[in-house]
Each structure stands twice: as structure tokens, then as C-alpha cells.
Amino acid sequence: MPKQHIHTYETRYHARATYSKAIRASGDFLFLQGQVGVDLDGQLIGPGDPGQQAHQACRNIKQFVEEAGGTLKDICKLTVYVTDIAYRPAVYAAINEWFEGVHHCSTGVVVQGLADPAFLVEIDAMGVID
């Protein structure tokens, strides 16, 4: 069964959203741990720049999904953690570039801190690969 996007109602707020309220799917589940702005060499990309850190986190997610045999279109759910609400526009702009046309479910959380004080954003993902 392909992914089914479930929309029970629309409001002006939801009409401009780039995510789904719910997704029903079957297939092989893929759960990714939270990804931060660290590249394959262990270097932090974009110190002090939440947008660049979000780009690197998305780059990491893409790599893991592809290693599992999928694409970013197989992602059903993102949880996005930021250490300051002011980072939200830059972080979601980066996410929307990577997930253009992918209407996953999404939750945004503002946290006091992440595993390293230099980390400004962390993104975890869940997907279903058919």
C-alpha cells in the first residue's frame, strides 16, 4: 500500500503548511536517530548558523535513507529540535529545500540545549520504504 495522506480538515494555517497531519503507510520502517550539523569527518558545519546546520542534518538524513534503499520521499515524520525559536525560519527554509514536494508530518520543539552547546538544531526522521 502506498502512503496515504490523511486530511480531515483545513484551516488557513494548515492550508499554507508543507506537511501532512497524518500518514498511513505499510512497508519497511526506517527510524533515524537525531541528526545534527556534523559531516562524515565529524566536523560541525555552520557553527553559529542554524540554517547551515539544518542543511547538514538533512544531508545526513538523505545519506542514511539512500543507504537503506529509499529516498527523502519515503520520510513520513520529522521532529525538529531548535535551541531558540528565532532559528525556526532558517531551519525550516533549509528543510523545505531538501524535502520539496514531500508532505511529511512534522513536529517542532524548542529545547534548552542539545548534546553539544554548539549544536543549534537536531532533526530526527521516520520513514517507510516500500
C-alpha positions as CSV (number, residue, x, y, z in Angstrom):
1,M,0.0,0.0,0.0
2,P,1.4,3.4,-0.9
3,K,1.5,6.2,1.7
4,Q,-1.9,7.7,2.2
5,H,-2.0,11.4,3.4
6,I,-4.9,11.9,5.7
7,H,-6.6,15.4,5.8
8,T,-9.7,15.7,8.0
9,Y,-10.0,19.5,7.9
10,E,-8.3,22.6,6.6
11,T,-7.8,26.0,8.1
12,R,-6.0,29.0,6.8
13,Y,-3.0,28.0,8.9
14,H,-2.9,24.4,7.6
15,A,-3.5,25.4,4.0
16,R,-0.1,27.1,3.9
17,A,1.7,24.2,5.7
18,T,4.1,21.9,3.8
19,Y,3.4,18.9,6.0
20,S,0.6,16.3,6.4
21,K,-1.5,15.9,9.5
22,A,-1.3,12.1,9.4
23,I,0.1,9.4,7.1
24,R,-0.9,5.8,6.8
25,A,1.8,3.5,5.4
26,S,2.9,-0.1,5.1
27,G,6.3,-1.4,4.2
28,D,9.7,-1.5,5.9
29,F,10.0,1.1,8.7
30,L,13.1,3.2,9.0
31,F,14.0,5.1,12.1
32,L,16.8,7.6,12.1
33,Q,18.5,9.0,15.2
34,G,18.6,12.7,15.6
35,Q,20.9,14.3,13.0
36,V,22.9,17.4,13.7
37,G,25.2,19.7,11.6
38,V,28.1,17.3,11.7
39,D,29.6,15.9,8.5
40,L,31.1,12.5,7.8
41,D,34.5,13.7,9.1
42,G,33.0,14.7,12.4
43,Q,33.2,18.4,11.7
44,L,30.5,20.8,12.7
45,I,29.2,22.6,9.6
46,G,27.9,26.1,10.2
47,P,29.0,27.0,13.7
48,G,26.5,29.6,15.0
49,D,24.4,29.2,11.8
50,P,21.2,27.2,12.3
51,G,20.3,27.2,8.6
52,Q,23.6,25.6,7.6
53,Q,23.4,23.1,10.5
54,A,19.9,22.2,9.3
55,H,21.2,21.7,5.7
56,Q,23.9,19.3,7.0
57,A,21.4,17.4,9.2
58,C,19.2,17.0,6.1
59,R,22.2,15.9,4.0
60,N,22.9,13.2,6.7
61,I,19.3,12.1,6.7
62,K,19.4,11.8,2.9
63,Q,22.5,9.7,3.0
64,F,21.1,7.3,5.6
65,V,17.8,6.9,3.7
66,E,19.6,6.2,0.5
67,E,21.8,3.6,2.2
68,A,18.6,1.9,3.3
69,G,17.3,1.8,-0.3
70,G,15.0,4.8,-0.1
71,T,14.7,8.4,-0.9
72,L,13.6,11.5,1.0
73,K,10.1,10.9,-0.4
74,D,10.0,7.9,1.9
75,I,10.2,10.0,5.1
76,C,6.9,10.2,6.9
77,K,7.8,12.1,10.0
78,L,10.4,14.7,11.1
79,T,10.9,16.0,14.6
80,V,12.9,19.2,14.6
81,Y,14.6,20.5,17.8
82,V,15.9,24.0,17.9
83,T,17.6,25.8,20.8
84,D,16.0,29.2,20.0
85,I,12.6,29.9,18.4
86,A,14.3,32.6,16.3
87,Y,16.1,29.8,14.4
88,R,12.8,28.4,13.1
89,P,12.6,30.3,9.8
90,A,16.2,29.5,8.7
91,V,15.8,25.8,9.8
92,Y,12.5,25.3,8.0
93,A,13.8,27.1,4.9
94,A,16.6,24.5,4.8
95,I,14.3,21.6,5.4
96,N,11.9,22.8,2.7
97,E,14.7,22.9,0.2
98,W,15.6,19.2,0.9
99,F,12.1,18.0,1.2
100,E,10.5,20.0,-1.6
101,G,7.2,18.3,-2.6
102,V,7.4,15.8,0.4
103,H,4.5,16.4,2.7
104,H,5.7,14.5,5.8
105,C,4.3,15.0,9.3
106,S,6.4,17.4,11.3
107,T,6.8,18.4,14.9
108,G,8.9,21.4,16.0
109,V,10.3,21.6,19.5
110,V,12.2,24.4,21.2
111,V,14.7,22.9,23.7
112,Q,17.0,24.4,26.3
113,G,20.0,22.6,24.8
114,L,21.3,19.7,22.7
115,A,24.2,17.2,23.3
116,D,26.8,19.8,22.5
117,P,26.3,23.6,23.1
118,A,27.5,24.3,19.5
119,F,24.5,22.3,18.1
120,L,21.6,24.6,17.4
121,V,19.3,22.2,15.6
122,E,18.7,18.4,15.6
123,I,16.4,16.6,13.3
124,D,15.2,13.0,13.6
125,A,13.2,11.2,11.0
126,M,11.0,8.2,10.5
127,G,10.1,6.7,7.1
128,V,8.6,3.7,5.3
129,I,10.4,2.2,2.4
130,D,8.2,0.1,0.1
